Amino acid sequence: MHIHILGICGTFMGGLAALAREAGHRVTGCDAGVYPPMSDQLRALGIDLIEGFDADQVKLAPDLFVIGNVVSRGNPLMEAILDANLAYTSGPQWLADNVLRGRHVLAVAGTHGKTTTTSMLAWILDQAGLDNGFLVGGVPQNFGVSARLGGGSPFVIEADEYDTAFFDKRSKFVHYRPRTAILNNLEFDHADIFPDLAAIETQFHHLVRTVPASGRLVVNAREESLQRVLERGCWSEVVRFGVRKETPGALRARGEPHAFDVLRGSLKIARVDWPLLGEHNQLNALAAIAAAEHVGVDPEVAGKALATFQNVRRRLELSGEAGGVKVYDDFAHHPTAIRTTINGLRRKVGDSQRILAVFEPRSNTMKLGTMKAMLPWSLEEADLSFCHQGNLGWDAREALAPMGDKAIVADTIDALVAAVRKEARPGDHVLCMSNGGFGGIHGKLLAALA
């Protein structure tokens, strides 16, 4: 079968393309503004990429068009598909029908940490010899690819709450029908499609409703929002991780006998020697251990696997060093993720070395300015912060004014590079944060610093 994927360079759709190619399908795709690492991975797989969404692509005559959620009405190619009454489906639906059906799906949901936790879980099952498949919203360095089919039953998937497609406004993860689901955390995000946190909690409860009675929910005990989700109804075993102000007896009284027993065992063996930074990654690891145990992986085996875990590309990834200055690349874009990432680097370098945070508010939520008031809080541990104003509909200078001379705003990437170059000195750590390509700023910074 020939499938043509619209929005192929998104992390989810790119992984789906890799799975389809591995399954023997002919795969082509199109997108706008492609950038690594996904574009590199797709080309290495022999998948033809077309820039843009020109209507003439219907002449490729694929058997099926798979539509990513970046595509909306008015898109020239989508309009041509509709006018010609050609066959199309969403990415999550194609995945559910062609890859996930009949397998033990382990889904990782949450506002933050999905990609890292999914990668940890996939690596644990791989090292346990389960020949699992996976689809990750990034490129785990242990595997070098973002997706594989695998030959065994388990399939690990990053479960996003974002909507499925312009014609299916349900969250992606309701298509996956997991038997094991991690609920890692839950904050307000995706302000372009959700009016408030309660609306996202509703979607998370839709996910909970799909987990069978023989399934398992692995839930962050620190999150009040997740507790509210479970209070709407829960039909599966619940295993909690994280600190919670509640006694084991109280949990057992609510019918959760495994909540502390499993996690206490996990905590004893989870002290592994690894390069990851921050408490958030320790929590991610506990969630992965508890999920892996549900498919028969002993926590001790999981702990040993995590000792060799190499994280995902663009997660505090060192891009290079020039002029005595280290430049890092990170995917953080939500204020909480920005704060957590800076804190992780701060714990590594200590208080004696400077951190220069360079970021662009690129996500749809940040572009709307919904969380602009949180930015000074998210950047507290940085010595200096540099923001790309870009095409924002709000004034970044005004939002960062409480930071005084610790915040610098630039209207272009080149101006941002020049500002960082002026302030940077040997021994500094420059942390670039964006959920996009950031105009190739990492290479430009290294060249300027050299």
HELIX and SHEET records of a PDB file:
HELIX    1   1 THR A   11  GLU A   22  1                                  12    
HELIX    2   2 MET A   38  ALA A   44  1                                   7    
HELIX    3   3 ALA A   55  LEU A   60  5                                   6    
HELIX    4   4 PRO A   76  ASP A   83  1                                   8    
HELIX    5   5 GLY A   91  LEU A   95  1                                   5    
HELIX    6   6 ALA A   96  LEU A  100  3                                   5    
HELIX    7   7 LYS A  114  GLN A  127  1                                  14    
HELIX    8   8 LYS A  172  HIS A  175  5                                   4    
HELIX    9   9 LEU A  197  THR A  210  1                                  14    
HELIX   10  10 GLU A  224  GLU A  231  1                                   8    
HELIX   11  11 PRO A  248  ALA A  253  1                                   6    
HELIX   12  12 ASP A  261  ILE A  269  1                                   9    
HELIX   13  13 GLU A  279  GLU A  293  1                                  15    
HELIX   14  14 PRO A  299  LEU A  306  1                                   8    
HELIX   15  15 PRO A  335  VAL A  349  1                                  15    
HELIX   16  16 ASN A  364  LYS A  367  1                                   4    
HELIX   17  17 LYS A  372  MET A  374  5                                   3    
HELIX   18  18 LEU A  375  SER A  378  1                                   4    
HELIX   19  19 ALA A  396  ALA A  399  1                                   4    
HELIX   20  20 ALA A  401  LYS A  406  5                                   6    
HELIX   21  21 ILE A  413  GLU A  423  1                                  11    
HELIX   22  22 PHE A  438  GLY A  440  5                                   3    
HELIX   23  23 ILE A  441  LEU A  449  1                                   9    
SHEET    1   A 5 ASP A  48  GLU A  51  0                                        
SHEET    2   A 5 ARG A  26  ASP A  31  1                                        
SHEET    3   A 5 HIS A   2  LEU A   6  1                                        
SHEET    4   A 5 LEU A  64  ILE A  67  1                                        
SHEET    5   A 5 TYR A  88  SER A  90  1                                        
SHEET    1   B 7 ALA A 147  ARG A 148  0                                        
SHEET    2   B 7 GLY A 133  LEU A 135 -1                                        
SHEET    3   B 7 PRO A 154  GLU A 158  1                                        
SHEET    4   B 7 HIS A 104  ALA A 109  1                                        
SHEET    5   B 7 THR A 180  LEU A 183  1                                        
SHEET    6   B 7 ARG A 216  ASN A 220  1                                        
SHEET    7   B 7 GLU A 237  PHE A 241  1                                        
SHEET    1   C 2 ASP A 163  ALA A 165  0                                        
SHEET    2   C 2 ASP A 168  SER A 171 -1                                        
SHEET    1   D 6 GLU A 317  ALA A 322  0                                        
SHEET    2   D 6 VAL A 325  ASP A 330 -1                                        
SHEET    3   D 6 HIS A 429  MET A 433  1                                        
SHEET    4   D 6 ILE A 355  PHE A 359  1                                        
SHEET    5   D 6 LEU A 384  HIS A 388  1                                        
SHEET    6   D 6 ALA A 407  ALA A 410  1                                        
END                                                                             
